[in-house]
Amino acid sequence: MTVKPIIDMVSILKPSLECGRTPKYKRLAEALATRIHDGSIAGGAKLPPHRLLADKLGVTAGTVSRAYAELERIGLVVARVGDGTFVRKRGLERSCDRGFKNCSDEPHRCIDMSRSMHIPGQEAVMLARSLDELAADGETLRELMLYTPDLGSARHRQAGAQWLGHGDFASGPDQIVCVNGGQHGLLCALIALLRAGDIVVTERLTYPGLISAARLLGIKLLGIEMDEEGLMPQALLDVCRTHRVSALYCTPSIQNPTTAVLSVERREIVAKVCRAHNVLIIEDEAHGVLMANRPPPISLFAPERGVVIGSLSKVVAAGLRVGYVHAPLPLISRFGAAVRATCWMATPLPLELASRWIEEGVAQRLMRQQAAELERRKHLVERHLSGLNYVTHPQSPHFWIEVPAPGRAVDVQTVLGQQNCLVSAAGLFAVGQSVVPEFVRASVSHAGGGDELLQSGFAALSATLRQHAHAKLPHAKPE
């Protein structure tokens, strides 16, 4: 920003600070808001650096910082780390600030490899059949149109216990909370167990839905180091010794995005660390349910502090919005309060459908079909990745692919986007300011348009990645 615009801004702001009984930061924020609304400060304009404006106005840098924060709170400005504070306008936000979406705004002609979704199969046929059966059951229909207990009806909770239980891990209906999908379950867990300012430790590359929810609730995330198996117990122990950690959030089975699977031995160690430092455990089983021989959750080894979140979204039908949370009995009432605060109760009709499908084995059959189709699609496209460095898991819907040096993942994402092919760069999953590895995530589950379109998407991805062996792609323009 040149000197003259700063002088002009000072001349219009200074009078507002000379009188009034409200705190100076509020007067400054109100003056700036007035100028933004009347167009004196245009959309997209960069506001002066905190200290420079503070010196010109004769106030502290803290006053300016609080004023800018107030403007950001009411949506008039956007603060971009390392870049400054800008007056909001359409398209100004960085992609990570716009938030992660499971429904793309891109045109249908795009080959979407950026999102891991359930692959449409026989669920629509099963839905029609189940709705016909329900239509003939007037008593059940009447019950579904009423309020239910905040934790869910006894039968729906029993189905949830059946869905989450596997191997040595068993859940009872009294430990189940019915929720509107896994993301709602995660939000309820954060609301029920944590407060603004609390610290949650997670993998340094983690589920974007956690990042969004934590930001909204004022919860601080700390990312810890990972290896090929997932989170490292020693890194967890180190951070617990130096910070007041409230909870651990992790995806120990088919980790998103790296596809890592934590060994049973490591799960036991993680449980011991959490127990020793009084840390709650929140586990996400979103993709883990696809595993044929799924290891037990970490919560099996620390049941008094373990919360497990599962849903039907990734493996049966995303549109049902049915999920379940397993929690220790002493914490169940907190989850009831969280459900009441967010939606009063999970929607009974989808829960009824899900319960019937779980009881009758339909959900399990659809899940097995999902796993088989994922395996078929991955075999179909794997030849395009030959010679590239990537990892995956047989039941994972995506590949985690390294961008050859000296390339950058964000450039690959941008170049592919120009070809109407969508992938997710590693930055979408990154926690904190640590160095982000140059990887992209490419999924086989939501490309749409059949095998030919899926193969053309992976062929374009392969060609773009291989360019890095010979020449550097043009850098993406900063957002």
Secondary structure, 3 states (H helix, E strand, C coil): CCHHHHHHHHHHHHHHHCCCCCCHHHHHHHHHHHHHHCCCCCCCCECCCHHHHHHHHCCCHHHHHHHHHHHHHCCCEEEECCCEEEECCCCCCCHHHHCCCCCCCCCCCCEECCCCCCCCCCHHHHHHHHHHHHHCCHHHHHHHCCCCCCCCCHHHHHHHHHHHCECCECCCHHHEEEECCHHHHHHHHHHHHCCCCCEEEEECECCHHHHHHHHHHCCEEEEECEECCEECHHHHHHHHHHCCEEEEEECCCCCCCCCCCCCHHHHHHHHHHHHHCCCEEEEECCCHHHCCCCCCCHHHHCCCCEEEEEECCCCCCHHHCCEEEECCHHHHHHHHHHHHHHHCCCCHHHHHHHHHHHHHCHHHHHHHHHHHHHHHHHHHHHHHHCCCCEECCCCCCEEEEECCCCCCHHHHHHHHHHCCEECEEHHHHECCCCCCCCEEEEECCCCCCHHHHHHHHHHHHHHHHHHHHCCCCCCCCCC
